[in-house]
Amino acid sequence: MTFPMTTYNDLVQHFESIGLCKGQAVVVHSKLLSFGRIEGGVESVFKALQQVVGPKGTLVFPTYTLHLSSEDIYNPDTTPAYRMGVLSEYVRKIPGVSRSNCPMHSHCALGPLAEKVVQANPEQSLGPRSSFAVMRETGFYLLLLGCDFQEGATFVHHVESEVGVPYRLWLELPRIRQDRGGRIIKMICQYYGHKNSGHYKNSLHNLQTEMEKSNTINVIAAPLGRSFFMSLEDLYISTSKILKESPYALVTKYSIN
C-alpha cells in the first residue's frame, strides 16, 4: 500500500472545508496516521490549525495522564501525555503553551480562552468546574481530526457524569502533583469511573450515527479516514438525549472469563 502525501495546503483546505474559521475556540483530538505522510510533519498540522483559527482563536489539545497511579507525581510542565497522539505531545512541548493542573484529564491550550480552560478545578477531572465544563460554557467546538467518536470523543464521559448513568459512579482518587515552584501537593481527584461489577465498555458508534443523521456535525474524508467537527453544545445535547431515552445506549456488556 502506498501512503498518500498530505501537504500544508491540503491541511488548510481540510480544516476550512469541515467548518473551522477565524476566532473559533476548538479542542482537537487527532490521529495523524489518517493523513498518510504529512509534508513538514506534525508542525505543519499545528501551523495550519493556527492559520485557520487566527490569533483570536483558541486551540486546546488533550494531554491526559490516566495511567498515573496514586504514587506517581504529575508535573504539568514535564509529564508526557499518555497515548494522546503526536500532535498533543508536540503542542505540550511548545514554550509558552499553558497546561492545566488536573493529574488525570489535563489540557494544553493557547489563545484568548486558554487560561479559562487551564485554570479549571484540578480536582475535578470530569463534571462541574472541570475543563470540559468550562469549554462547553465558553462555546468550544470539537474537532476529531482523522479519528472517530470512539477514538476521540472524551467529552461524552463528561456528559455521562452530568446525566448520571447506571454503569458509572463517582470515585475519589488520591493523586500527587508538583506545582511550578517545585512544591509537592497531595490531592483527591473526582473521577466518574466504571463500576467494577458492571462489566460495561463504551461504544459510541450509535451516538456518532445519530449525530450524522441529524446533521449536527460536519464530516469530511481524510486520505485514510474521516474527520468530524461539531459544537460541544450540540454534542452535549445529543448525548444527553440518547442517554435519557436509553441509559445503556452508549455501552456494550462483556463478560470476564
Phi, psi and omega in degrees: 000131178268123180286134176290159175254128177251124181268171176301315180296325175300318181295314179302315179296321179300313182294318180291323181292328182276347174125359177292144178208174184301137172085357181286155171254121190225131169260131191244117167255141190216154168223095188288345175302333180294349181252011178064223176275129183253121179296121183088357175067203185297330179300323179297321180297313181297315182292326177294319176299315179300318181298318186287319181274341176074176183294340178269359176270159178241132178244132180232141182227139180287132177229053189290151180224053183291349181280345183293144178260181178291348180265340184279151179255125177266122175242115185299339181275336189232339184287121180294151169292158183245112175058041179253003176096161186289332180293314179298319180292323178298312182294321181303327185271357181287127178302135177091350177282133181274148177225140183284165188266002181289124182287359181244298181247077177270158176227142169265144185210150172212143183123179186301329182261007186301313185295327177298321181289311186284343179267010175298162183302115183291343180275354183247100182285329177221168175085195184304139176072003176281170175302324180297317178296317180298316181296320177295316183294333183258014169080034180286157170250160176244125173250117172262097189272100181074013179225160181259185183301317183299329184270338189220355186271061180300332179305333179301324180292328173297317179295319177304320182291328181279325178286319184088100182251152187286347184260001177232163176209158179286132178239142175256109187250124177290134179220162179233132174229158178246127180278176187288352173264002179093358182286136178272129184236121174270136186213168176244123178262134174272117184230135182262090188255168178291143173289137183299327185273356188277326181057045177247149172228149183289142173221107190261011183294324179297318179296315179301315180297317180297319181290326176295320179294324184274359179059033177264003176227153172260137182227129173223158181282140166259167181307323182230032181175210178219158173240151182231143182219130183202162172279148176296330178295316178295322177295320178298313182296313182294319180293317179300317182297312183293326179286325179289329177283325181210099187302337181256018186294335186252018178224157169239151181263140177226159181248146178255119182266000000 
